[in-house]
Structure formats: structure tokens, C-alpha cells
Amino acid sequence: MSMQTDVKAAHVEATGTVVSGRNRLKAYHCISGGTAGDVIYRDGGASGTVRLQFNIGTGTQPVSLLIPGEGILFSTDVHVTLPTTAKITTFYG
């Protein structure tokens, strides 16, 4: 069995590229900031392939998920689309 890569974290408070280059999404921790909507992770920028999509409500409870296995592979970059006031920390490697 091979050793997994080190896990790193990146925090963003607006839609955009979280991290460039080939990476695996390992987990996320998100809070809405009061605006409900979809959080969409894409591979390849704003118009890239959707790799993960989930909905957050208007409440202040955080939404977190540990991705099973080796995580979700992003070949180009990890891009996230966020509702207006949402914030997210992405764990990747």
C-alpha cells in the first residue's frame, strides 16, 4: 500500500479557484453566512466538470464532510462556486 499525500487546507470566501493543479478533494467545512444555495466543486474552472454539488441552508450550522477513500480527483484545478455570503475550507492533497 502506498503512502497518501500530505493533506493541506485552503479557505475561500468567494467563488473561484481554491487550488491549482492536480489534487484530490479530501474534505470540506462550509458555513452559509445566511444565504442558502448550492456549493459546486468543478474540475477545470467555472465552466468545468462538476465533481461535487451540495446545498446549504440559511442557518449558521456548519456543513462538513470527510470524502471516503482517496477523495475526489480533480485533474486540472479545484474550483468552487459559493452562494453570496458562504465561506468554505477545503482539505486537499
DATAZI-V911882 format. One record per residue. N is the residue number from 0. PHI is phi in radians with two decimals (999 if undefined). PSI is psi as a letter, one per 30 degrees, with the letter a starting at -180 (none if undefined). BURIAL is 1 if it has 16 or more other C-alpha atoms within 10 Angstrom, else 0. Layout:
n={N;N}
phi={PHI;PHI}
psi={PSI;PSI}
burial={BURIAL;BURIAL}
This chain:
n={0;1;2;3;4;5;6;7;8;9;10;11;12;13;14;15;16;17;18;19;20;21;22;23;24;25;26;27;28;29;30;31;32;33;34;35;36;37;38;39;40;41;42;43;44;45;46;47;48;49;50;51;52;53;54;55;56;57;58;59;60;61;62;63;64;65;66;67;68;69;70;71;72;73;74;75;76;77;78;79;80;81;82;83;84;85;86;87;88;89;90;91;92}
phi={999;-1.51;-1.32;-1.26;-1.27;-1.10;-1.60;-2.10;-2.33;-2.43;-1.95;-2.33;-2.15;-2.73;-1.05;2.79;-1.30;-1.45;-2.66;-1.59;1.59;-1.19;-2.65;-2.05;-1.29;-1.76;-2.97;-2.58;-2.44;-2.29;-2.35;-1.32;1.27;1.83;-1.95;-1.39;2.75;-1.59;-1.81;-2.22;-1.65;-2.20;-1.77;1.84;1.62;-1.07;-1.93;-1.32;-1.26;-1.25;-1.85;-2.74;-2.48;-2.60;-1.85;-2.09;-1.59;-1.51;-1.21;-1.75;-1.31;-1.22;-2.03;-2.29;-2.64;-1.66;-1.31;-1.22;1.13;-1.53;1.61;-1.72;-1.38;-2.02;-1.36;-1.79;-2.85;-1.88;-2.01;-2.21;-1.84;-2.07;-1.05;-0.77;-1.87;-1.28;-2.34;-2.53;-1.91;-1.91;-1.81;-2.50;-2.96}
psi={k;l;k;l;l;k;k;l;k;k;k;l;g;l;k;a;k;e;k;l;l;k;l;k;j;e;l;l;j;k;k;e;g;f;k;l;a;k;k;j;k;k;j;g;a;f;g;a;k;k;f;k;k;l;k;k;a;f;l;g;k;l;k;l;k;j;k;l;b;g;a;k;k;j;e;e;l;j;k;k;k;k;l;e;g;l;k;k;k;k;k;l;none}
burial={0;0;0;0;0;0;0;0;0;0;0;1;1;1;1;1;1;1;1;0;0;0;1;1;1;1;1;1;0;1;1;1;1;1;1;1;1;1;1;1;1;1;1;1;1;1;0;0;0;1;0;0;0;0;0;1;1;0;0;0;0;0;0;0;0;0;0;0;0;0;1;1;1;1;0;1;1;1;1;1;1;1;1;0;0;1;1;1;1;1;1;1;1}
